[in-house]
Amino acid sequence: MYGEGWKLAEQEFGPLRSKAARKPWPECPDIVIYRCSHCGRLYQVLAYDLPAQEPACCNAPMEQLKPLHIEDVLPEVNVVYKIVGGFNQSAVQVFWETKQPEDKPEWVLLKTFTGGYIKYVTAQKQPPLIFPLSDEDAYVYCDRNPCQQCLFRCKRGFIIYLYTKTRGLVEVPLEKMSDYFKS
């Protein structure tokens, strides 16, 4: 049916594996989010698709949310991540801790080299949120599991955006490197 050379049992690479020979360049435009100060509705656009004037809601212009850096909301909100997997399967796990229940994230968006993944946090959901990666986003220099977070920082350029009603938009760049490799 598929020809004589095709056999599923002999496939050695997973379908999510990156075939990139080198680390991809970030191609995804910046994410811009507007919020209505009356009803709280959110509106997302891409940076290269910005409207000529602010979008309106409830008969008023929406405010553009400026992301806070994670350092600006510590220790009330803390977000950490872990890169797991190797060549055939890789993912980003996002963990959060909040001092107040109202600071719990409503959603988390992972901006990658080629796009973004968004997950909503239900009332019962506990960390981590897991974002499986594929194609160029799954690029890894080595095949170590867990990720050693070495000098190559394969996911540098990714950004975690976390939204809470009380804090607004928080950004966490995926830049950390293990202390072992810093010396």
VMD Tcl script that builds the backbone (N, CA, C; Angstrom):
set m [mol new atoms 549]
animate dup $m
set s [atomselect $m all]
$s set {name element resname resid chain x y z} {
  {N N MET 1 A 0.815 -1.188 0.000}
  {CA C MET 1 A 0.000 0.000 0.000}
  {C C MET 1 A 0.862 1.256 0.000}
  {N N TYR 2 A 1.912 1.328 0.840}
  {CA C TYR 2 A 2.775 2.506 0.899}
  {C C TYR 2 A 4.094 2.283 0.167}
  {N N GLY 3 A 4.295 1.158 -0.439}
  {CA C GLY 3 A 5.559 0.841 -1.082}
  {C C GLY 3 A 6.363 -0.089 -0.192}
  {N N GLU 4 A 7.321 -0.755 -0.769}
  {CA C GLU 4 A 8.062 -1.761 -0.023}
  {C C GLU 4 A 9.001 -1.177 1.021}
  {N N GLY 5 A 9.509 0.041 0.813}
  {CA C GLY 5 A 10.482 0.610 1.730}
  {C C GLY 5 A 9.889 1.155 3.020}
  {N N TRP 6 A 8.582 1.268 3.107}
  {CA C TRP 6 A 7.956 1.888 4.277}
  {C C TRP 6 A 7.533 0.832 5.279}
  {N N LYS 7 A 8.103 0.930 6.479}
  {CA C LYS 7 A 7.705 0.019 7.551}
  {C C LYS 7 A 7.688 0.814 8.837}
  {N N LEU 8 A 6.553 0.859 9.485}
  {CA C LEU 8 A 6.399 1.638 10.706}
  {C C LEU 8 A 7.340 1.165 11.799}
  {N N ALA 9 A 7.562 -0.119 11.918}
  {CA C ALA 9 A 8.406 -0.666 12.985}
  {C C ALA 9 A 9.852 -0.199 12.862}
  {N N GLU 10 A 10.310 0.162 11.644}
  {CA C GLU 10 A 11.693 0.565 11.451}
  {C C GLU 10 A 11.915 2.076 11.574}
  {N N GLN 11 A 10.847 2.826 11.820}
  {CA C GLN 11 A 10.982 4.268 11.960}
  {C C GLN 11 A 11.780 4.565 13.224}
  {N N GLU 12 A 12.898 5.297 13.090}
  {CA C GLU 12 A 13.707 5.575 14.266}
  {C C GLU 12 A 13.508 6.978 14.826}
  {N N PHE 13 A 12.846 7.850 14.108}
  {CA C PHE 13 A 12.629 9.208 14.577}
  {C C PHE 13 A 11.151 9.433 14.854}
  {N N GLY 14 A 10.878 10.155 15.937}
  {CA C GLY 14 A 9.507 10.483 16.283}
  {C C GLY 14 A 8.941 11.540 15.349}
  {N N PRO 15 A 7.618 11.644 15.240}
  {CA C PRO 15 A 7.006 12.615 14.325}
  {C C PRO 15 A 7.192 14.066 14.775}
  {N N LEU 16 A 7.544 14.304 16.028}
  {CA C LEU 16 A 7.726 15.665 16.526}
  {C C LEU 16 A 9.170 16.139 16.422}
  {N N ARG 17 A 10.063 15.256 16.062}
  {CA C ARG 17 A 11.488 15.555 16.020}
  {C C ARG 17 A 11.808 16.709 15.075}
  {N N SER 18 A 12.713 17.568 15.498}
  {CA C SER 18 A 13.175 18.659 14.645}
  {C C SER 18 A 14.166 18.109 13.628}
  {N N LYS 19 A 14.034 18.550 12.429}
  {CA C LYS 19 A 14.979 18.154 11.387}
  {C C LYS 19 A 15.947 19.285 11.071}
  {N N ALA 20 A 15.916 20.339 11.877}
  {CA C ALA 20 A 16.789 21.489 11.669}
  {C C ALA 20 A 18.239 21.119 11.972}
  {N N ALA 21 A 19.152 21.537 11.105}
  {CA C ALA 21 A 20.578 21.245 11.287}
  {C C ALA 21 A 21.240 22.228 12.245}
  {N N ARG 22 A 20.611 23.368 12.466}
  {CA C ARG 22 A 21.135 24.359 13.409}
  {C C ARG 22 A 19.960 25.011 14.116}
  {N N LYS 23 A 20.279 25.746 15.166}
  {CA C LYS 23 A 19.227 26.403 15.938}
  {C C LYS 23 A 18.470 27.389 15.049}
  {N N PRO 24 A 17.138 27.292 15.029}
  {CA C PRO 24 A 16.350 28.219 14.211}
  {C C PRO 24 A 16.376 29.635 14.774}
  {N N TRP 25 A 16.144 30.603 13.918}
  {CA C TRP 25 A 16.009 31.995 14.344}
  {C C TRP 25 A 14.564 32.248 14.704}
  {N N PRO 26 A 14.318 33.052 15.730}
  {CA C PRO 26 A 12.919 33.383 16.039}
  {C C PRO 26 A 12.259 34.105 14.866}
  {N N GLU 27 A 11.136 33.574 14.405}
  {CA C GLU 27 A 10.414 34.153 13.280}
  {C C GLU 27 A 9.058 34.699 13.699}
  {N N CYS 28 A 8.610 34.349 14.885}
  {CA C CYS 28 A 7.290 34.754 15.352}
  {C C CYS 28 A 7.315 36.219 15.776}
  {N N PRO 29 A 6.371 37.018 15.314}
  {CA C PRO 29 A 6.348 38.431 15.720}
  {C C PRO 29 A 5.966 38.569 17.191}
  {N N ASP 30 A 6.232 39.739 17.742}
  {CA C ASP 30 A 5.850 39.993 19.125}
  {C C ASP 30 A 4.338 39.885 19.272}
  {N N ILE 31 A 3.930 39.514 20.467}
  {CA C ILE 31 A 2.512 39.384 20.778}
  {C C ILE 31 A 2.077 40.639 21.519}
  {N N VAL 32 A 1.000 41.254 21.066}
  {CA C VAL 32 A 0.486 42.472 21.688}
  {C C VAL 32 A -0.929 42.165 22.176}
  {N N ILE 33 A -1.191 42.492 23.436}
  {CA C ILE 33 A -2.493 42.195 24.032}
  {C C ILE 33 A -3.099 43.476 24.578}
  {N N TYR 34 A -4.368 43.674 24.252}
  {CA C TYR 34 A -5.143 44.812 24.743}
  {C C TYR 34 A -6.178 44.304 25.747}
  {N N ARG 35 A -6.512 45.155 26.727}
  {CA C ARG 35 A -7.523 44.798 27.723}
  {C C ARG 35 A -8.525 45.945 27.855}
  {N N CYS 36 A -9.800 45.579 27.965}
  {CA C CYS 36 A -10.859 46.558 28.201}
  {C C CYS 36 A -10.877 46.868 29.698}
  {N N SER 37 A -10.798 48.146 30.039}
  {CA C SER 37 A -10.785 48.535 31.459}
  {C C SER 37 A -12.164 48.398 32.102}
  {N N HIS 38 A -13.218 48.222 31.291}
  {CA C HIS 38 A -14.576 48.085 31.832}
  {C C HIS 38 A -14.953 46.626 32.086}
  {N N CYS 39 A -14.861 45.794 31.060}
  {CA C CYS 39 A -15.323 44.398 31.199}
  {C C CYS 39 A -14.184 43.389 31.345}
  {N N GLY 40 A -12.939 43.810 31.075}
  {CA C GLY 40 A -11.803 42.907 31.220}
  {C C GLY 40 A -11.516 42.046 30.000}
  {N N ARG 41 A -12.280 42.208 28.927}
  {CA C ARG 41 A -12.073 41.413 27.711}
  {C C ARG 41 A -10.679 41.675 27.158}
  {N N LEU 42 A -10.056 40.630 26.632}
  {CA C LEU 42 A -8.718 40.719 26.053}
  {C C LEU 42 A -8.802 40.584 24.539}
  {N N TYR 43 A -7.859 41.227 23.847}
  {CA C TYR 43 A -7.784 41.187 22.394}
  {C C TYR 43 A -6.310 41.066 22.034}
  {N N GLN 44 A -5.963 40.036 21.264}
  {CA C GLN 44 A -4.570 39.803 20.906}
  {C C GLN 44 A -4.336 40.087 19.429}
  {N N VAL 45 A -3.224 40.750 19.137}
  {CA C VAL 45 A -2.788 40.967 17.763}
  {C C VAL 45 A -1.300 40.654 17.688}
  {N N LEU 46 A -0.806 40.481 16.488}
  {CA C LEU 46 A 0.622 40.292 16.280}
  {C C LEU 46 A 1.241 41.638 15.970}
  {N N ALA 47 A 2.498 41.835 16.358}
  {CA C ALA 47 A 3.146 43.144 16.246}
  {C C ALA 47 A 3.139 43.685 14.821}
  {N N TYR 48 A 3.245 42.834 13.822}
  {CA C TYR 48 A 3.232 43.366 12.448}
  {C C TYR 48 A 1.828 43.616 11.930}
  {N N ASP 49 A 0.818 43.357 12.759}
  {CA C ASP 49 A -0.573 43.533 12.366}
  {C C ASP 49 A -1.291 44.516 13.298}
  {N N LEU 50 A -0.521 45.475 13.865}
  {CA C LEU 50 A -1.104 46.418 14.818}
  {C C LEU 50 A -2.162 47.290 14.141}
  {N N PRO 51 A -3.286 47.497 14.828}
  {CA C PRO 51 A -4.320 48.352 14.243}
  {C C PRO 51 A -3.868 49.813 14.228}
  {N N ALA 52 A -4.436 50.610 13.327}
  {CA C ALA 52 A -4.087 52.028 13.219}
  {C C ALA 52 A -4.443 52.780 14.502}
  {N N GLN 53 A -5.505 52.346 15.166}
  {CA C GLN 53 A -5.865 52.917 16.458}
  {C C GLN 53 A -6.216 51.773 17.398}
  {N N GLU 54 A -6.171 52.061 18.686}
  {CA C GLU 54 A -6.443 51.012 19.664}
  {C C GLU 54 A -7.822 50.412 19.416}
  {N N PRO 55 A -7.931 49.100 19.588}
  {CA C PRO 55 A -9.258 48.495 19.478}
  {C C PRO 55 A -10.171 49.062 20.566}
  {N N ALA 56 A -11.467 49.042 20.312}
  {CA C ALA 56 A -12.430 49.584 21.276}
  {C C ALA 56 A -13.308 48.464 21.813}
  {N N CYS 57 A -13.739 48.651 23.040}
  {CA C CYS 57 A -14.663 47.734 23.694}
  {C C CYS 57 A -15.445 48.561 24.718}
  {N N CYS 58 A -16.698 48.254 24.912}
  {CA C CYS 58 A -17.543 49.002 25.858}
  {C C CYS 58 A -17.500 50.503 25.563}
  {N N ASN 59 A -17.466 50.841 24.281}
  {CA C ASN 59 A -17.451 52.237 23.817}
  {C C ASN 59 A -16.252 53.041 24.302}
  {N N ALA 60 A -15.124 52.354 24.528}
  {CA C ALA 60 A -13.900 53.045 24.960}
  {C C ALA 60 A -12.691 52.319 24.377}
  {N N PRO 61 A -11.594 53.046 24.153}
  {CA C PRO 61 A -10.382 52.382 23.663}
  {C C PRO 61 A -9.847 51.393 24.705}
  {N N MET 62 A -9.314 50.292 24.208}
  {CA C MET 62 A -8.710 49.289 25.097}
  {C C MET 62 A -7.279 49.711 25.400}
  {N N GLU 63 A -6.772 49.317 26.567}
  {CA C GLU 63 A -5.394 49.637 26.923}
  {C C GLU 63 A -4.469 48.503 26.483}
  {N N GLN 64 A -3.303 48.874 25.967}
  {CA C GLN 64 A -2.312 47.862 25.589}
  {C C GLN 64 A -1.574 47.429 26.845}
  {N N LEU 65 A -1.529 46.118 27.083}
  {CA C LEU 65 A -0.838 45.604 28.252}
  {C C LEU 65 A 0.661 45.560 27.990}
  {N N LYS 66 A 1.429 46.152 28.860}
  {CA C LYS 66 A 2.884 46.078 28.792}
  {C C LYS 66 A 3.300 44.953 29.723}
  {N N PRO 67 A 3.983 43.935 29.207}
  {CA C PRO 67 A 4.351 42.805 30.060}
  {C C PRO 67 A 5.292 43.221 31.185}
  {N N LEU 68 A 5.014 42.708 32.366}
  {CA C LEU 68 A 5.911 42.877 33.500}
  {C C LEU 68 A 6.947 41.768 33.451}
  {N N HIS 69 A 8.155 42.062 33.857}
  {CA C HIS 69 A 9.170 41.011 33.972}
  {C C HIS 69 A 8.906 40.239 35.251}
  {N N ILE 70 A 9.285 39.002 35.281}
  {CA C ILE 70 A 9.019 38.151 36.438}
  {C C ILE 70 A 9.591 38.756 37.718}
  {N N GLU 71 A 10.713 39.463 37.617}
  {CA C GLU 71 A 11.314 40.086 38.808}
  {C C GLU 71 A 10.391 41.137 39.418}
  {N N ASP 72 A 9.523 41.735 38.588}
  {CA C ASP 72 A 8.614 42.775 39.064}
  {C C ASP 72 A 7.470 42.239 39.918}
  {N N VAL 73 A 7.182 40.940 39.830}
  {CA C VAL 73 A 6.058 40.373 40.576}
  {C C VAL 73 A 6.496 39.380 41.652}
  {N N LEU 74 A 7.810 39.141 41.744}
  {CA C LEU 74 A 8.318 38.254 42.804}
  {C C LEU 74 A 8.195 38.954 44.142}
  {N N PRO 75 A 7.948 38.329 45.237}
  {CA C PRO 75 A 7.701 36.903 45.446}
  {C C PRO 75 A 6.230 36.526 45.376}
  {N N GLU 76 A 5.324 37.482 45.081}
  {CA C GLU 76 A 3.890 37.166 45.056}
  {C C GLU 76 A 3.550 36.135 43.984}
  {N N VAL 77 A 4.203 36.236 42.830}
  {CA C VAL 77 A 4.009 35.281 41.737}
  {C C VAL 77 A 5.386 34.824 41.294}
  {N N ASN 78 A 5.577 33.524 41.250}
  {CA C ASN 78 A 6.849 32.976 40.770}
  {C C ASN 78 A 6.550 31.966 39.667}
  {N N VAL 79 A 7.295 32.054 38.592}
  {CA C VAL 79 A 7.143 31.151 37.456}
  {C C VAL 79 A 8.508 30.569 37.141}
  {N N VAL 80 A 8.570 29.258 37.047}
  {CA C VAL 80 A 9.792 28.587 36.629}
  {C C VAL 80 A 9.419 27.593 35.532}
  {N N TYR 81 A 10.403 27.196 34.769}
  {CA C TYR 81 A 10.153 26.257 33.682}
  {C C TYR 81 A 11.236 25.197 33.674}
  {N N LYS 82 A 10.927 24.127 32.971}
  {CA C LYS 82 A 11.861 23.018 32.824}
  {C C LYS 82 A 11.705 22.503 31.399}
  {N N ILE 83 A 12.819 22.294 30.735}
  {CA C ILE 83 A 12.800 21.729 29.385}
  {C C ILE 83 A 13.062 20.240 29.527}
  {N N VAL 84 A 12.179 19.433 28.986}
  {CA C VAL 84 A 12.301 17.982 29.120}
  {C C VAL 84 A 12.291 17.336 27.743}
  {N N GLY 85 A 12.877 16.162 27.669}
  {CA C GLY 85 A 12.880 15.399 26.436}
  {C C GLY 85 A 14.177 15.547 25.672}
  {N N GLY 86 A 14.227 14.887 24.552}
  {CA C GLY 86 A 15.411 14.908 23.707}
  {C C GLY 86 A 15.007 15.132 22.263}
  {N N PHE 87 A 15.732 14.493 21.337}
  {CA C PHE 87 A 15.487 14.700 19.910}
  {C C PHE 87 A 14.073 14.319 19.473}
  {N N ASN 88 A 13.577 13.177 19.922}
  {CA C ASN 88 A 12.291 12.692 19.430}
  {C C ASN 88 A 11.084 13.306 20.113}
  {N N GLN 89 A 11.245 13.737 21.337}
  {CA C GLN 89 A 10.134 14.351 22.055}
  {C C GLN 89 A 10.714 15.398 22.986}
  {N N SER 90 A 10.252 16.628 22.868}
  {CA C SER 90 A 10.675 17.642 23.825}
  {C C SER 90 A 9.476 18.498 24.181}
  {N N ALA 91 A 9.550 19.067 25.365}
  {CA C ALA 91 A 8.439 19.867 25.868}
  {C C ALA 91 A 8.977 20.890 26.853}
  {N N VAL 92 A 8.168 21.913 27.105}
  {CA C VAL 92 A 8.465 22.895 28.139}
  {C C VAL 92 A 7.397 22.724 29.208}
  {N N GLN 93 A 7.841 22.509 30.431}
  {CA C GLN 93 A 6.928 22.436 31.574}
  {C C GLN 93 A 6.969 23.782 32.285}
  {N N VAL 94 A 5.804 24.336 32.579}
  {CA C VAL 94 A 5.714 25.630 33.247}
  {C C VAL 94 A 5.069 25.422 34.616}
  {N N PHE 95 A 5.790 25.854 35.655}
  {CA C PHE 95 A 5.326 25.753 37.035}
  {C C PHE 95 A 5.092 27.164 37.565}
  {N N TRP 96 A 4.145 27.329 38.472}
  {CA C TRP 96 A 3.906 28.624 39.096}
  {C C TRP 96 A 3.551 28.431 40.563}
  {N N GLU 97 A 3.872 29.454 41.332}
  {CA C GLU 97 A 3.481 29.538 42.731}
  {C C GLU 97 A 2.947 30.940 42.949}
  {N N THR 98 A 1.864 31.055 43.702}
  {CA C THR 98 A 1.322 32.367 44.041}
  {C C THR 98 A 1.059 32.417 45.539}
  {N N LYS 99 A 1.252 33.585 46.119}
  {CA C LYS 99 A 0.962 33.762 47.552}
  {C C LYS 99 A -0.525 33.923 47.791}
  {N N GLN 100 A -1.243 34.511 46.825}
  {CA C GLN 100 A -2.684 34.748 46.946}
  {C C GLN 100 A -3.415 33.963 45.850}
  {N N PRO 101 A -4.556 33.343 46.179}
  {CA C PRO 101 A -5.300 32.587 45.156}
  {C C PRO 101 A -5.718 33.430 43.947}
  {N N GLU 102 A -5.988 34.728 44.170}
  {CA C GLU 102 A -6.408 35.580 43.046}
  {C C GLU 102 A -5.274 35.871 42.068}
  {N N ASP 103 A -4.037 35.551 42.435}
  {CA C ASP 103 A -2.898 35.734 41.534}
  {C C ASP 103 A -2.659 34.522 40.633}
  {N N LYS 104 A -3.472 33.463 40.791}
  {CA C LYS 104 A -3.309 32.270 39.956}
  {C C LYS 104 A -3.518 32.662 38.491}
  {N N PRO 105 A -2.683 32.152 37.594}
  {CA C PRO 105 A -2.833 32.527 36.180}
  {C C PRO 105 A -4.154 32.049 35.594}
  {N N GLU 106 A -4.694 32.863 34.677}
  {CA C GLU 106 A -5.880 32.462 33.922}
  {C C GLU 106 A -5.482 31.663 32.689}
  {N N TRP 107 A -4.360 32.052 32.101}
  {CA C TRP 107 A -3.824 31.338 30.956}
  {C C TRP 107 A -2.325 31.559 30.876}
  {N N VAL 108 A -1.665 30.664 30.146}
  {CA C VAL 108 A -0.224 30.749 29.915}
  {C C VAL 108 A -0.014 30.544 28.419}
  {N N LEU 109 A 0.802 31.418 27.824}
  {CA C LEU 109 A 1.113 31.333 26.407}
  {C C LEU 109 A 2.619 31.150 26.268}
  {N N LEU 110 A 3.028 30.168 25.501}
  {CA C LEU 110 A 4.441 29.953 25.203}
  {C C LEU 110 A 4.688 30.426 23.780}
  {N N LYS 111 A 5.452 31.516 23.636}
  {CA C LYS 111 A 5.839 32.019 22.309}
  {C C LYS 111 A 7.121 31.296 21.918}
  {N N THR 112 A 7.126 30.703 20.733}
  {CA C THR 112 A 8.254 29.899 20.280}
  {C C THR 112 A 8.899 30.543 19.054}
  {N N PHE 113 A 9.788 29.808 18.398}
  {CA C PHE 113 A 10.432 30.305 17.183}
  {C C PHE 113 A 9.412 30.525 16.063}
  {N N THR 114 A 8.411 29.642 15.976}
  {CA C THR 114 A 7.516 29.653 14.818}
  {C C THR 114 A 6.081 30.037 15.126}
  {N N GLY 115 A 5.721 30.229 16.375}
  {CA C GLY 115 A 4.332 30.547 16.706}
  {C C GLY 115 A 4.133 30.594 18.202}
  {N N GLY 116 A 3.021 30.080 18.646}
  {CA C GLY 116 A 2.738 30.098 20.068}
  {C C GLY 116 A 1.739 29.021 20.443}
  {N N TYR 117 A 1.773 28.650 21.689}
  {CA C TYR 117 A 0.853 27.677 22.257}
  {C C TYR 117 A 0.198 28.347 23.458}
  {N N ILE 118 A -1.107 28.228 23.590}
  {CA C ILE 118 A -1.788 28.810 24.744}
  {C C ILE 118 A -2.566 27.713 25.465}
  {N N LYS 119 A -2.518 27.782 26.788}
  {CA C LYS 119 A -3.281 26.849 27.613}
  {C C LYS 119 A -3.990 27.659 28.685}
  {N N TYR 120 A -5.237 27.289 28.923}
  {CA C TYR 120 A -6.029 27.949 29.952}
  {C C TYR 120 A -5.906 27.164 31.247}
  {N N VAL 121 A -5.863 27.882 32.362}
  {CA C VAL 121 A -5.684 27.259 33.667}
  {C C VAL 121 A -7.056 27.185 34.340}
  {N N THR 122 A -7.583 25.982 34.451}
  {CA C THR 122 A -8.872 25.792 35.095}
  {C C THR 122 A -8.716 25.901 36.611}
  {N N ALA 123 A -9.825 26.002 37.305}
  {CA C ALA 123 A -9.798 26.150 38.765}
  {C C ALA 123 A -9.097 24.975 39.439}
  {N N GLN 124 A -9.228 23.784 38.882}
  {CA C GLN 124 A -8.632 22.601 39.493}
  {C C GLN 124 A -7.199 22.333 39.032}
  {N N LYS 125 A -6.759 23.000 38.008}
  {CA C LYS 125 A -5.446 22.709 37.425}
  {C C LYS 125 A -4.319 23.109 38.365}
  {N N GLN 126 A -3.418 22.185 38.563}
  {CA C GLN 126 A -2.206 22.422 39.338}
  {C C GLN 126 A -1.017 22.361 38.377}
  {N N PRO 127 A 0.089 23.036 38.724}
  {CA C PRO 127 A 1.253 22.992 37.845}
  {C C PRO 127 A 1.814 21.572 37.767}
  {N N PRO 128 A 2.476 21.249 36.678}
  {CA C PRO 128 A 2.870 22.094 35.559}
  {C C PRO 128 A 1.870 22.050 34.413}
  {N N LEU 129 A 1.959 23.065 33.559}
  {CA C LEU 129 A 1.357 23.003 32.235}
  {C C LEU 129 A 2.457 22.480 31.321}
  {N N ILE 130 A 2.102 21.599 30.416}
  {CA C ILE 130 A 3.112 20.996 29.537}
  {C C ILE 130 A 2.818 21.414 28.100}
  {N N PHE 131 A 3.837 22.011 27.465}
  {CA C PHE 131 A 3.740 22.455 26.089}
  {C C PHE 131 A 4.631 21.561 25.236}
  {N N PRO 132 A 4.058 20.574 24.526}
  {CA C PRO 132 A 4.875 19.733 23.651}
  {C C PRO 132 A 5.340 20.535 22.445}
  {N N LEU 133 A 6.552 20.270 22.007}
  {CA C LEU 133 A 7.154 21.022 20.898}
  {C C LEU 133 A 7.303 20.130 19.676}
  {N N SER 134 A 7.269 20.756 18.498}
  {CA C SER 134 A 7.462 20.008 17.262}
  {C C SER 134 A 8.169 20.887 16.235}
  {N N ASP 135 A 8.596 20.241 15.153}
  {CA C ASP 135 A 9.294 20.911 14.055}
  {C C ASP 135 A 10.472 21.740 14.579}
  {N N GLU 136 A 10.660 22.955 14.049}
  {CA C GLU 136 A 11.809 23.768 14.443}
  {C C GLU 136 A 11.793 24.118 15.936}
  {N N ASP 137 A 10.613 24.219 16.528}
  {CA C ASP 137 A 10.522 24.542 17.949}
  {C C ASP 137 A 11.117 23.441 18.827}
  {N N ALA 138 A 11.206 22.237 18.293}
  {CA C ALA 138 A 11.722 21.104 19.061}
  {C C ALA 138 A 13.237 20.944 18.929}
  {N N TYR 139 A 13.905 21.870 18.276}
  {CA C TYR 139 A 15.348 21.758 18.080}
  {C C TYR 139 A 16.073 21.593 19.414}
  {N N VAL 140 A 16.992 20.635 19.449}
  {CA C VAL 140 A 17.883 20.454 20.605}
  {C C VAL 140 A 19.288 20.197 20.081}
  {N N TYR 141 A 20.279 20.736 20.770}
  {CA C TYR 141 A 21.663 20.542 20.353}
  {C C TYR 141 A 22.137 19.139 20.709}
  {N N CYS 142 A 21.759 18.685 21.892}
  {CA C CYS 142 A 22.167 17.358 22.344}
  {C C CYS 142 A 20.920 16.491 22.510}
  {N N ASP 143 A 21.085 15.321 23.050}
  {CA C ASP 143 A 19.935 14.435 23.263}
  {C C ASP 143 A 19.834 14.060 24.739}
  {N N ARG 144 A 20.142 14.996 25.608}
  {CA C ARG 144 A 20.103 14.689 27.038}
  {C C ARG 144 A 18.715 14.940 27.598}
  {N N ASN 145 A 18.300 14.023 28.454}
  {CA C ASN 145 A 17.024 14.160 29.138}
  {C C ASN 145 A 17.275 13.876 30.604}
  {N N PRO 146 A 17.148 14.829 31.502}
  {CA C PRO 146 A 16.584 16.152 31.267}
  {C C PRO 146 A 17.600 17.091 30.620}
  {N N CYS 147 A 17.080 18.184 30.108}
  {CA C CYS 147 A 17.906 19.209 29.484}
  {C C CYS 147 A 18.924 19.722 30.503}
  {N N GLN 148 A 20.156 19.874 30.072}
  {CA C GLN 148 A 21.223 20.355 30.954}
  {C C GLN 148 A 21.275 21.874 31.042}
  {N N GLN 149 A 20.469 22.566 30.255}
  {CA C GLN 149 A 20.453 24.032 30.211}
  {C C GLN 149 A 21.879 24.565 30.106}
  {N N CYS 150 A 22.531 24.138 29.039}
  {CA C CYS 150 A 23.948 24.442 28.831}
  {C C CYS 150 A 24.142 25.751 28.069}
  {N N LEU 151 A 25.344 25.980 27.620}
  {CA C LEU 151 A 25.698 27.203 26.900}
  {C C LEU 151 A 24.927 27.383 25.598}
  {N N PHE 152 A 24.429 26.307 25.012}
  {CA C PHE 152 A 23.728 26.403 23.736}
  {C C PHE 152 A 22.325 26.974 23.883}
  {N N ARG 153 A 21.730 26.860 25.050}
  {CA C ARG 153 A 20.391 27.403 25.355}
  {C C ARG 153 A 19.470 27.302 24.130}
  {N N CYS 154 A 19.133 26.095 23.763}
  {CA C CYS 154 A 18.365 25.807 22.548}
  {C C CYS 154 A 17.031 26.540 22.469}
  {N N LYS 155 A 16.436 26.856 23.589}
  {CA C LYS 155 A 15.116 27.506 23.578}
  {C C LYS 155 A 15.215 29.012 23.835}
  {N N ARG 156 A 16.427 29.562 23.795}
  {CA C ARG 156 A 16.582 31.012 23.957}
  {C C ARG 156 A 15.858 31.705 22.815}
  {N N GLY 157 A 15.006 32.653 23.142}
  {CA C GLY 157 A 14.124 33.295 22.175}
  {C C GLY 157 A 12.670 32.958 22.463}
  {N N PHE 158 A 12.421 31.854 23.178}
  {CA C PHE 158 A 11.069 31.528 23.619}
  {C C PHE 158 A 10.717 32.466 24.770}
  {N N ILE 159 A 9.438 32.775 24.924}
  {CA C ILE 159 A 8.965 33.592 26.045}
  {C C ILE 159 A 7.687 32.969 26.590}
  {N N ILE 160 A 7.625 32.854 27.908}
  {CA C ILE 160 A 6.395 32.432 28.578}
  {C C ILE 160 A 5.649 33.706 28.967}
  {N N TYR 161 A 4.393 33.812 28.545}
  {CA C TYR 161 A 3.510 34.898 28.982}
  {C C TYR 161 A 2.465 34.291 29.898}
  {N N LEU 162 A 2.289 34.894 31.038}
  {CA C LEU 162 A 1.327 34.429 32.027}
  {C C LEU 162 A 0.387 35.595 32.321}
  {N N TYR 163 A -0.918 35.343 32.354}
  {CA C TYR 163 A -1.872 36.419 32.606}
  {C C TYR 163 A -2.668 36.150 33.874}
  {N N THR 164 A -2.681 37.137 34.778}
  {CA C THR 164 A -3.545 37.096 35.951}
  {C C THR 164 A -4.361 38.383 35.967}
  {N N LYS 165 A -5.572 38.304 36.513}
  {CA C LYS 165 A -6.407 39.513 36.591}
  {C C LYS 165 A -5.784 40.563 37.492}
  {N N THR 166 A -5.094 40.137 38.553}
  {CA C THR 166 A -4.547 41.088 39.511}
  {C C THR 166 A -3.230 41.698 39.058}
  {N N ARG 167 A -2.375 40.946 38.402}
  {CA C ARG 167 A -1.044 41.429 38.002}
  {C C ARG 167 A -0.973 41.853 36.545}
  {N N GLY 168 A -1.852 41.312 35.718}
  {CA C GLY 168 A -1.789 41.593 34.289}
  {C C GLY 168 A -0.921 40.572 33.583}
  {N N LEU 169 A -0.161 41.039 32.625}
  {CA C LEU 169 A 0.660 40.180 31.784}
  {C C LEU 169 A 2.087 40.132 32.323}
  {N N VAL 170 A 2.595 38.928 32.519}
  {CA C VAL 170 A 3.952 38.722 33.036}
  {C C VAL 170 A 4.715 37.924 31.991}
  {N N GLU 171 A 5.979 38.312 31.736}
  {CA C GLU 171 A 6.787 37.569 30.763}
  {C C GLU 171 A 7.999 36.949 31.433}
  {N N VAL 172 A 8.312 35.736 30.971}
  {CA C VAL 172 A 9.464 34.999 31.470}
  {C C VAL 172 A 10.233 34.485 30.261}
  {N N PRO 173 A 11.371 35.108 29.910}
  {CA C PRO 173 A 12.168 34.605 28.785}
  {C C PRO 173 A 12.833 33.277 29.154}
  {N N LEU 174 A 12.936 32.368 28.209}
  {CA C LEU 174 A 13.609 31.095 28.448}
  {C C LEU 174 A 15.092 31.289 28.175}
  {N N GLU 175 A 15.797 31.791 29.184}
  {CA C GLU 175 A 17.213 32.115 29.031}
  {C C GLU 175 A 18.091 31.474 30.089}
  {N N LYS 176 A 17.504 30.820 31.077}
  {CA C LYS 176 A 18.340 30.374 32.191}
  {C C LYS 176 A 19.348 29.320 31.744}
  {N N MET 177 A 20.413 29.300 32.480}
  {CA C MET 177 A 21.494 28.376 32.209}
  {C C MET 177 A 21.911 27.776 33.547}
  {N N SER 178 A 22.184 26.513 33.577}
  {CA C SER 178 A 22.579 25.840 34.799}
  {C C SER 178 A 23.845 26.482 35.373}
  {N N ASP 179 A 23.907 26.598 36.704}
  {CA C ASP 179 A 25.087 27.164 37.368}
  {C C ASP 179 A 26.361 26.388 37.033}
  {N N TYR 180 A 26.235 25.114 36.752}
  {CA C TYR 180 A 27.384 24.273 36.418}
  {C C TYR 180 A 28.108 24.823 35.192}
  {N N PHE 181 A 27.378 25.360 34.225}
  {CA C PHE 181 A 27.983 25.805 32.979}
  {C C PHE 181 A 28.417 27.259 33.004}
  {N N LYS 182 A 28.096 27.996 34.049}
  {CA C LYS 182 A 28.419 29.419 34.107}
  {C C LYS 182 A 29.873 29.673 34.506}
  {N N SER 183 A 30.496 28.741 35.175}
  {CA C SER 183 A 31.861 28.988 35.656}
  {C C SER 183 A 32.908 28.783 34.605}
}
mol reanalyze $m
mol bondsrecalc $m
mol representation Tube
mol addrep $m
